[in-house]
Amino acid sequence: MNKRSQLEYITIVALLVTFFGYFAVKVWDIDFWWHIAAGRNILERGEIPNTDPFSVYDADNVWGQTILKSQWLGQVILYSIFNWLDLDGIIYLRAGVLSLCLYIVYLRCRLFGIFSLYSLAITALAGMSILQHTGERPQLFSFLYSSLIFLLIDGFTRNGNRWLLYCIPLVMILWSNTHGGAVLGEVALGLFGTVYIAESRLASGRFNTPETKLMLWIVCLSGLALMLSPNGLTTFKHIIALESNPIRDLTSEYASPLEIWRAALPYWVFFCVAILSLPGLFGRKQLKQGAVVVVLGIVSLTGYRYIPFFVLISAPYVAANLQHLLRRIKPNEVAVNLTVLLIAVMLLGYGFKQEKVFQHGVVENKFPAGAVEFMKANKLVGKTFNTMNWGGYLIWNLNGAINVFVDGRMLDPARIVPYTHILWVTKEGQHFFQQGDFDLALVPYGNMFTGERYPLVNYLQSRPDWLTAYRDETGYLFVRRKSGEY
C-alpha cells in the first residue's frame, strides 16, 4: 500500500467514525416502541399476526394487513438487539447501518475510479443529507439493502462479475421481509435494468446478448422475490392505498422537502449538485445512471422519507459525472485527503465538546416516561385516549394494563377522523370523546411541530368528571373521577 492510498484509507476511516458519532444520537423515533413491541410479540407467539396483537384496531384492511406483516423481520431484529444490548445496542446498530451505507457510497465511487476530491466530498455530502434520518425503525435496513444492491450492480457493470447479480434476488428476499421499501428498490432496479438492456441494444445491435438476458432474469427474479413475504401481492395494493390514505397528511415524513426545506438543507445542496451533473449523465454509456438519478430525484421531492434512497443510490453516479465534467480540475490527492482528515477530526472534537456524538438513552422530553411510571405506581388501568405520538410508547410499557386509542401504526385509517376532532374539541369531537367512554387521557401540551396548544387540555380541566392526576414538562394525565381508579 503506497503513501497516498494509506492516507486515503485513514481519511475515509476518520470520516466514517465522525459520521458514526453523529448518527449515534439518543433514541427519538416515536415508532420505535411499537416496532420492538411487535418484534417481541412475534418471537413470543412464534408467528406473524393476522390481527392486531395489541387489540387497538380492526386491521382487516389492506393498509392494516400490510403494516402488520411487511416489517416482521426488521421488528424481530430490532427487538432482539434491544433485548440483548438495551438502548445502546439500538443506537449503535443505527449508527453502524448508516455508516456502512456511506462506506458503500465510497466503495462505489472507487469502482468508478473517482478522485479523492469527488469521492470523499460526495460521501460527506451524502452523510449530511441523511443526518435527519436516524429513526430507529426497519426503514434503516431499506437504506442498507438499496445501497448493497447498487454496489452489486455497479460491480457487475464495471468488472463483469456475473455472480454479483446472482446475489440480488437473495437480497430482495431479505428486504421484502424486513421493510416495505423493497418495492421502491425493485422499481429502481427495474429502471436500471431496462435502460441497461436498451444501452446494450444500441451498442451491439441486438437484445439477446448473455449480459442482457442475465439482467432481465435478475430483474424478474427480484420482482418474484417480493412475493416471498407474508404480504405477497398485498404489498402492491398497499402502495396504491397509501396514495389516498389520510395518514399521509398527518405525518411529517410524507411531507415534501419543499414544505420542510429548513430540515433538508444538505439534501437541497445534493439535489443542486445532482442537477449540475446531469449533462454528463446522458451519454450513451451513462443513460442507466442518469435515469436512476432523475427518477429517484423526482420521487424524493414527493416525500421526505425518500431522501436517503435518492442520495445513497445516486451519489456515486453524480460524483462520477462531476469528475467527467470537471476533468481539467485535478487537485493534489494528498492535499485533499489531509484537508478532509483535518475537517473530520475537528468536527468530531466539536461533537464531543457539545455532547452531540456517541450519546446514550432516549430523548427525555419526547415520551411520557413520568406519566407512565405514575400509572404503574397507582395501578391505573382502562381505556385511554392518547396522542398518536405516544401510542407506541404506551403499548411497549403498559400493554395489558391499558387499551390505547391510537398509535403510529394507524392500522385503521378511519380512526383518524375521531382522533383529530377529539384533540381539537369540535362539536363532533365532544361526541366522539363521550362515545369512547375513556377512563384515562394522556395529552401533551400541544403539537410538537407547530407548538399549538391542544384544546382538549382546557376542555378536560374544565370538566368536573375529570381530574388532573399527573402533570410534568411533557403534558397531562387525566383520570375520569367515576372510574374509581384514583
C-alpha positions as CSV (number, residue, x, y, z in Angstrom):
1,M,0.0,0.0,0.0
2,N,1.6,3.3,-1.0
3,K,1.6,6.5,1.0
4,R,-1.3,8.1,-0.9
5,S,-3.6,5.0,-0.6
6,Q,-2.6,4.7,3.1
7,L,-3.5,8.3,3.7
8,E,-6.8,7.9,1.9
9,Y,-7.6,4.8,4.0
10,I,-7.0,6.8,7.2
11,T,-9.1,9.7,5.9
12,I,-12.2,7.6,5.0
13,V,-12.0,5.8,8.3
14,A,-11.8,9.2,10.1
15,L,-14.8,10.4,8.1
16,L,-16.9,7.4,8.8
17,V,-16.0,7.5,12.5
18,T,-17.1,11.1,12.6
19,F,-20.4,10.3,11.0
20,F,-20.9,7.2,13.2
21,G,-20.6,9.6,16.2
22,Y,-23.2,12.0,14.8
23,F,-25.5,9.1,13.9
24,A,-25.2,7.7,17.5
25,V,-27.8,10.1,19.0
26,K,-30.4,9.3,21.6
27,V,-33.4,7.2,20.7
28,W,-36.1,9.6,19.5
29,D,-38.3,7.9,17.0
30,I,-41.9,7.6,18.3
31,D,-42.5,4.5,16.2
32,F,-39.5,2.6,17.7
33,W,-41.6,1.4,20.7
34,W,-44.3,-0.3,18.8
35,H,-41.8,-1.9,16.4
36,I,-40.0,-3.6,19.3
37,A,-43.3,-4.5,20.9
38,A,-44.3,-6.2,17.6
39,G,-41.0,-8.0,17.4
40,R,-41.4,-9.2,21.0
41,N,-44.9,-10.5,20.2
42,I,-43.7,-12.3,17.0
43,L,-41.0,-14.1,18.9
44,E,-43.2,-15.0,21.9
45,R,-46.0,-16.3,19.8
46,G,-43.8,-17.8,17.1
47,E,-46.0,-16.4,14.3
48,I,-46.7,-13.3,12.2
49,P,-50.0,-11.8,13.3
50,N,-53.1,-11.6,11.1
51,T,-54.9,-9.4,13.7
52,D,-53.7,-6.5,15.8
53,P,-51.8,-8.2,18.7
54,F,-52.4,-5.2,20.9
55,S,-56.2,-5.0,20.4
56,V,-56.1,-1.4,19.3
57,Y,-57.5,-1.6,15.7
58,D,-59.6,-3.7,13.4
59,A,-56.8,-4.4,11.0
60,D,-58.9,-6.2,8.4
61,N,-58.0,-3.9,5.5
62,V,-55.1,-3.7,3.0
63,W,-53.3,-1.0,4.9
64,G,-53.6,-2.8,8.3
65,Q,-52.5,-6.2,6.9
66,T,-49.5,-4.7,5.2
67,I,-48.3,-2.8,8.3
68,L,-48.8,-5.9,10.4
69,K,-46.7,-8.2,8.2
70,S,-44.4,-6.2,5.9
71,Q,-41.7,-5.4,8.6
72,W,-41.7,-8.5,10.7
73,L,-38.0,-9.4,10.2
74,G,-36.9,-5.9,10.9
75,Q,-39.0,-5.8,14.0
76,V,-37.6,-9.0,15.2
77,I,-34.0,-7.8,14.7
78,L,-34.7,-4.5,16.5
79,Y,-36.3,-6.3,19.4
80,S,-33.5,-8.9,19.6
81,I,-30.8,-6.2,19.7
82,F,-32.8,-4.2,22.3
83,N,-33.3,-7.4,24.4
84,W,-29.6,-8.2,24.3
85,L,-27.9,-4.8,24.5
86,D,-30.7,-2.4,25.6
87,L,-30.9,1.1,24.1
88,D,-27.2,1.4,23.5
89,G,-27.4,-1.6,21.2
90,I,-30.1,0.1,19.2
91,I,-28.2,3.4,19.0
92,Y,-25.0,1.7,17.7
93,L,-27.0,-0.5,15.4
94,R,-28.5,2.6,13.8
95,A,-25.1,4.4,13.6
96,G,-23.5,1.3,12.2
97,V,-26.1,0.7,9.5
98,L,-26.0,4.3,8.3
99,S,-22.2,4.5,8.4
100,L,-22.0,1.3,6.4
101,C,-24.3,2.9,3.8
102,L,-21.8,5.7,3.5
103,Y,-18.9,3.3,3.2
104,I,-20.8,1.6,0.3
105,V,-21.2,5.0,-1.4
106,Y,-17.4,5.5,-1.1
107,L,-16.7,1.9,-2.4
108,R,-18.9,2.5,-5.4
109,C,-17.0,5.8,-6.1
110,R,-13.8,3.9,-6.1
111,L,-15.3,1.3,-8.5
112,F,-15.7,4.2,-10.9
113,G,-12.2,5.4,-10.3
114,I,-13.3,8.7,-8.9
115,F,-10.6,11.0,-7.5
116,S,-10.4,11.6,-3.7
117,L,-11.8,15.1,-4.1
118,Y,-15.1,13.9,-5.5
119,S,-15.4,10.5,-3.7
120,L,-14.8,12.0,-0.3
121,A,-16.8,15.1,-0.9
122,I,-19.9,13.2,-2.2
123,T,-19.6,10.7,0.7
124,A,-19.6,13.6,3.2
125,L,-22.5,15.3,1.5
126,A,-24.5,12.1,1.5
127,G,-23.8,11.7,5.2
128,M,-25.0,15.2,5.9
129,S,-28.1,14.6,3.8
130,I,-29.2,11.6,5.9
131,L,-28.3,13.1,9.3
132,Q,-32.0,13.7,10.0
133,H,-33.0,10.2,9.0
134,T,-31.8,8.4,12.1
135,G,-35.1,6.9,13.2
136,E,-34.9,3.5,14.9
137,R,-37.1,1.6,12.6
138,P,-37.0,-1.2,10.0
139,Q,-36.6,1.5,7.3
140,L,-32.9,1.6,8.3
141,F,-32.4,-1.7,6.7
142,S,-34.0,-0.5,3.5
143,F,-31.3,2.1,3.2
144,L,-28.7,-0.6,3.6
145,Y,-30.3,-3.1,1.2
146,S,-30.7,-0.4,-1.5
147,S,-27.1,0.6,-1.1
148,L,-25.9,-3.1,-1.3
149,I,-28.0,-3.9,-4.4
150,F,-26.5,-1.0,-6.3
151,L,-23.0,-1.9,-5.1
152,L,-23.6,-5.4,-6.7
153,I,-25.0,-3.8,-9.9
154,D,-22.0,-1.4,-10.2
155,G,-19.6,-4.2,-9.6
156,F,-21.2,-6.2,-12.4
157,T,-21.3,-3.3,-14.9
158,R,-17.7,-2.2,-14.1
159,N,-16.0,-5.5,-13.8
160,G,-18.3,-8.0,-15.5
161,N,-18.6,-10.3,-12.4
162,R,-21.9,-12.1,-13.0
163,W,-22.0,-13.7,-9.6
164,L,-22.7,-10.3,-8.2
165,L,-26.0,-10.2,-10.0
166,Y,-27.0,-13.6,-8.7
167,C,-26.9,-12.2,-5.2
168,I,-29.5,-9.5,-5.9
169,P,-32.6,-11.8,-5.7
170,L,-31.4,-13.1,-2.3
171,V,-31.0,-9.6,-1.0
172,M,-34.5,-8.8,-2.3
173,I,-36.0,-11.8,-0.3
174,L,-34.5,-10.4,2.9
175,W,-35.5,-6.9,2.0
176,S,-39.2,-7.8,1.3
177,N,-39.5,-9.4,4.7
178,T,-37.7,-6.6,6.5
179,H,-39.4,-3.4,5.2
180,G,-41.9,-2.4,2.5
181,G,-39.2,-0.2,0.9
182,A,-38.3,-3.3,-1.1
183,V,-41.0,-2.1,-3.7
184,L,-39.1,1.1,-4.3
185,G,-35.9,-1.0,-4.6
186,E,-37.5,-3.1,-7.3
187,V,-38.6,0.0,-9.2
188,A,-35.1,1.4,-9.1
189,L,-33.6,-2.0,-10.1
190,G,-36.1,-2.4,-12.9
191,L,-35.4,1.0,-14.2
192,F,-31.7,0.4,-14.2
193,G,-32.1,-3.0,-15.9
194,T,-34.4,-1.7,-18.6
195,V,-32.1,1.1,-19.6
196,Y,-29.1,-1.2,-19.4
197,I,-30.8,-3.5,-21.9
198,A,-31.6,-0.6,-24.2
199,E,-28.0,0.6,-24.0
200,S,-26.8,-2.9,-24.9
201,R,-29.2,-2.9,-27.9
202,L,-27.6,0.4,-29.1
203,A,-24.1,-0.9,-28.6
204,S,-24.4,-4.4,-30.1
205,G,-27.4,-4.0,-32.3
206,R,-29.3,-6.9,-30.6
207,F,-31.1,-7.6,-27.4
208,N,-30.2,-11.2,-26.8
209,T,-26.7,-10.9,-25.5
210,P,-25.7,-13.0,-22.5
211,E,-25.5,-9.9,-20.3
212,T,-28.9,-8.6,-21.3
213,K,-30.5,-12.0,-20.7
214,L,-28.9,-12.2,-17.3
215,M,-30.0,-8.7,-16.3
216,L,-33.6,-9.4,-17.5
217,W,-33.7,-12.6,-15.4
218,I,-32.3,-10.9,-12.3
219,V,-34.9,-8.1,-12.5
220,C,-37.7,-10.6,-13.0
221,L,-36.5,-12.9,-10.2
222,S,-36.1,-9.9,-7.9
223,G,-39.7,-9.0,-8.6
224,L,-40.8,-12.5,-7.8
225,A,-38.8,-12.3,-4.6
226,L,-41.2,-9.6,-3.4
227,M,-43.9,-12.3,-3.4
228,L,-41.9,-14.4,-0.9
229,S,-43.2,-12.4,2.0
230,P,-46.3,-12.7,4.2
231,N,-48.0,-9.9,2.2
232,G,-47.3,-11.2,-1.4
233,L,-49.3,-9.1,-3.8
234,T,-50.8,-7.1,-1.0
235,T,-47.6,-5.1,-0.9
236,F,-48.5,-3.5,-4.2
237,K,-52.1,-2.9,-3.1
238,H,-50.7,-1.1,-0.1
239,I,-48.7,1.2,-2.3
240,I,-51.9,2.1,-4.2
241,A,-53.9,2.5,-1.0
242,L,-51.3,4.7,0.5
243,E,-51.8,7.4,-2.1
244,S,-55.4,8.1,-0.8
245,N,-54.7,7.4,2.9
246,P,-55.4,10.4,5.1
247,I,-52.4,9.5,7.4
248,R,-50.1,11.0,4.7
249,D,-51.4,14.4,5.6
250,L,-50.7,14.0,9.3
251,T,-47.2,12.5,9.1
252,S,-44.2,14.7,8.6
253,E,-42.1,12.0,6.9
254,Y,-44.6,12.1,3.9
255,A,-44.3,15.8,3.6
256,S,-42.3,17.1,0.6
257,P,-38.8,18.5,1.2
258,L,-40.2,21.7,-0.4
259,E,-42.6,22.1,2.6
260,I,-39.9,21.5,5.3
261,W,-36.9,22.8,3.4
262,R,-35.1,24.1,6.5
263,A,-34.8,20.5,7.8
264,A,-33.4,19.3,4.5
265,L,-30.7,21.9,3.5
266,P,-27.9,19.4,2.8
267,Y,-30.4,17.4,0.7
268,W,-31.0,20.5,-1.4
269,V,-27.3,21.1,-1.8
270,F,-27.0,17.4,-3.0
271,F,-30.1,17.9,-5.3
272,C,-28.5,21.0,-6.9
273,V,-25.2,19.1,-7.4
274,A,-27.1,16.3,-9.0
275,I,-28.8,18.7,-11.4
276,L,-25.4,20.2,-12.3
277,S,-24.1,16.7,-13.1
278,L,-27.0,15.8,-15.4
279,P,-25.3,16.9,-18.7
280,G,-22.7,14.1,-18.1
281,L,-25.4,11.5,-17.2
282,F,-27.0,11.3,-20.6
283,G,-24.2,10.0,-22.7
284,R,-24.8,6.6,-24.4
285,K,-22.9,4.7,-21.7
286,Q,-24.5,6.6,-18.8
287,L,-28.2,6.5,-19.6
288,K,-29.0,4.0,-17.0
289,Q,-27.3,6.0,-14.2
290,G,-29.0,9.2,-15.5
291,A,-32.4,7.6,-15.5
292,V,-31.9,6.4,-11.9
293,V,-30.8,9.8,-10.7
294,V,-33.7,11.6,-12.4
295,V,-36.4,9.3,-11.3
296,L,-35.3,8.9,-7.7
297,G,-34.7,12.7,-7.6
298,I,-38.4,13.2,-8.6
299,V,-39.5,10.6,-6.0
300,S,-37.5,12.3,-3.3
301,L,-39.4,15.5,-4.0
302,T,-42.7,13.8,-3.1
303,G,-41.8,12.7,0.4
304,Y,-39.1,13.5,3.0
305,R,-38.7,9.8,3.8
306,Y,-37.4,9.0,0.2
307,I,-34.4,11.3,0.5
308,P,-31.9,8.6,1.7
309,F,-32.8,6.3,-1.2
310,F,-32.2,9.1,-3.7
311,V,-28.9,10.2,-2.0
312,L,-27.4,6.8,-1.3
313,I,-28.1,5.3,-4.7
314,S,-27.4,8.4,-6.8
315,A,-24.3,9.8,-5.0
316,P,-21.6,7.8,-6.9
317,Y,-23.2,8.5,-10.3
318,V,-23.3,12.2,-9.5
319,A,-19.7,12.2,-8.4
320,A,-18.5,10.2,-11.5
321,N,-20.1,12.7,-13.8
322,L,-19.0,15.7,-12.0
323,Q,-15.4,14.4,-12.4
324,H,-16.1,13.9,-16.1
325,L,-17.4,17.4,-16.5
326,L,-14.6,19.0,-14.4
327,R,-11.9,16.7,-15.7
328,R,-9.5,19.6,-16.1
329,I,-9.5,20.1,-12.3
330,K,-7.1,17.6,-10.8
331,P,-6.3,18.7,-7.2
332,N,-3.4,17.1,-5.3
333,E,-4.7,13.9,-3.8
334,V,-2.5,14.2,-0.6
335,A,-3.7,17.8,0.0
336,V,-7.4,16.7,-0.4
337,N,-7.0,13.8,2.0
338,L,-5.2,15.9,4.6
339,T,-7.9,18.6,4.4
340,V,-10.8,16.1,4.7
341,L,-9.0,14.3,7.6
342,L,-8.4,17.6,9.4
343,I,-12.1,18.7,9.0
344,A,-13.3,15.3,10.2
345,V,-11.2,15.4,13.3
346,M,-12.3,18.9,14.1
347,L,-16.0,18.1,13.7
348,L,-15.6,15.0,15.9
349,G,-13.9,17.1,18.5
350,Y,-16.7,19.7,18.3
351,G,-19.2,17.0,18.7
352,F,-17.6,15.7,21.8
353,K,-17.4,19.2,23.3
354,Q,-21.1,19.9,22.6
355,E,-22.1,16.3,23.6
356,K,-23.6,15.7,20.2
357,V,-21.9,12.4,19.4
358,F,-21.9,8.9,20.9
359,Q,-25.0,9.6,23.0
360,H,-26.9,7.2,25.3
361,G,-30.5,6.7,26.3
362,V,-33.7,8.4,25.0
363,V,-34.8,12.0,24.3
364,E,-36.3,12.5,27.7
365,N,-39.0,15.1,26.9
366,K,-40.3,13.3,23.8
367,F,-42.0,10.4,25.7
368,P,-44.4,10.5,28.8
369,A,-42.0,8.5,31.0
370,G,-43.1,10.2,34.2
371,A,-46.8,9.7,33.5
372,V,-46.2,6.0,32.7
373,E,-44.3,5.5,36.0
374,F,-47.2,7.2,37.8
375,M,-49.7,5.0,36.1
376,K,-47.7,1.9,37.1
377,A,-47.3,3.0,40.7
378,N,-51.0,3.8,41.1
379,K,-52.1,0.8,39.0
380,L,-54.2,2.9,36.7
381,V,-56.0,0.8,34.0
382,G,-58.7,1.1,31.4
383,K,-59.4,2.7,28.0
384,T,-57.0,5.6,27.4
385,F,-57.2,8.5,25.0
386,N,-53.7,9.4,23.9
387,T,-52.0,11.1,21.0
388,M,-50.6,9.2,18.1
389,N,-47.0,10.0,19.0
390,W,-47.3,8.4,22.4
391,G,-49.3,5.3,21.5
392,G,-46.3,3.1,20.7
393,Y,-44.5,4.1,24.0
394,L,-47.7,3.1,25.9
395,I,-48.1,-0.2,24.1
396,W,-44.5,-1.1,25.0
397,N,-44.7,-0.1,28.6
398,L,-48.3,-0.7,29.6
399,N,-49.7,-3.3,27.2
400,G,-52.3,-5.4,29.0
401,A,-52.9,-2.7,31.6
402,I,-54.5,-0.1,29.3
403,N,-56.1,0.0,25.9
404,V,-54.7,2.8,23.8
405,F,-56.8,4.8,21.3
406,V,-54.2,5.3,18.5
407,D,-50.5,4.7,17.8
408,G,-48.2,5.3,14.9
409,R,-49.3,2.1,13.1
410,M,-52.8,3.6,12.4
411,L,-53.9,0.1,11.1
412,D,-57.4,1.5,10.6
413,P,-57.3,4.9,8.8
414,A,-60.9,5.6,9.8
415,R,-59.6,6.2,13.4
416,I,-58.0,9.5,12.2
417,V,-61.3,11.4,11.9
418,P,-62.5,11.0,15.5
419,Y,-58.9,11.4,16.8
420,T,-58.5,14.8,15.2
421,H,-61.9,16.0,16.2
422,I,-61.3,15.0,19.9
423,L,-57.9,16.7,20.1
424,W,-59.4,20.0,18.8
425,V,-62.7,19.5,20.8
426,T,-65.0,20.2,17.9
427,K,-68.7,19.5,18.4
428,E,-68.2,16.2,16.7
429,G,-65.1,15.6,18.8
430,Q,-67.0,16.0,22.1
431,H,-69.5,13.4,20.9
432,F,-66.7,11.0,19.9
433,F,-65.0,11.5,23.3
434,Q,-68.2,10.7,25.2
435,Q,-68.8,7.8,23.0
436,G,-65.3,6.5,23.6
437,D,-66.1,6.0,27.3
438,F,-62.4,6.6,28.3
439,D,-61.1,6.0,31.8
440,L,-57.8,7.9,31.2
441,A,-56.5,10.7,28.9
442,L,-52.8,11.3,28.3
443,V,-52.3,14.5,26.4
444,P,-49.2,16.7,25.6
445,Y,-49.5,20.4,25.8
446,G,-49.7,20.8,22.1
447,N,-48.5,19.9,18.7
448,M,-44.8,19.1,18.8
449,F,-44.1,20.7,15.3
450,T,-46.2,23.8,15.5
451,G,-46.4,24.3,19.3
452,E,-50.1,25.0,19.0
453,R,-51.8,24.0,22.3
454,Y,-54.4,21.2,22.1
455,P,-57.9,22.5,23.2
456,L,-58.5,19.1,24.8
457,V,-56.3,20.0,27.7
458,N,-58.5,23.0,28.7
459,Y,-61.7,21.0,28.0
460,L,-60.7,18.2,30.4
461,Q,-59.5,20.7,33.0
462,S,-63.0,22.4,33.0
463,R,-64.9,19.1,33.3
464,P,-66.0,18.2,36.8
465,D,-65.9,14.5,36.0
466,W,-62.2,14.6,35.1
467,L,-59.3,15.0,37.4
468,T,-55.7,16.1,36.6
469,A,-53.8,13.2,38.2
470,Y,-50.3,14.0,37.0
471,R,-48.5,16.8,35.1
472,D,-44.9,17.3,34.0
473,E,-43.0,19.0,31.3
474,T,-44.4,16.6,28.6
475,G,-48.1,17.0,29.3
476,Y,-51.1,15.9,31.4
477,L,-52.6,12.7,32.7
478,F,-56.3,13.0,33.3
479,V,-58.4,10.4,35.2
480,R,-62.2,10.1,35.0
481,R,-63.5,10.5,38.5
482,K,-66.3,8.0,38.3
483,S,-63.8,5.2,37.3
484,G,-62.7,4.9,40.9
485,E,-59.2,4.2,39.9
486,Y,-57.7,7.2,41.5
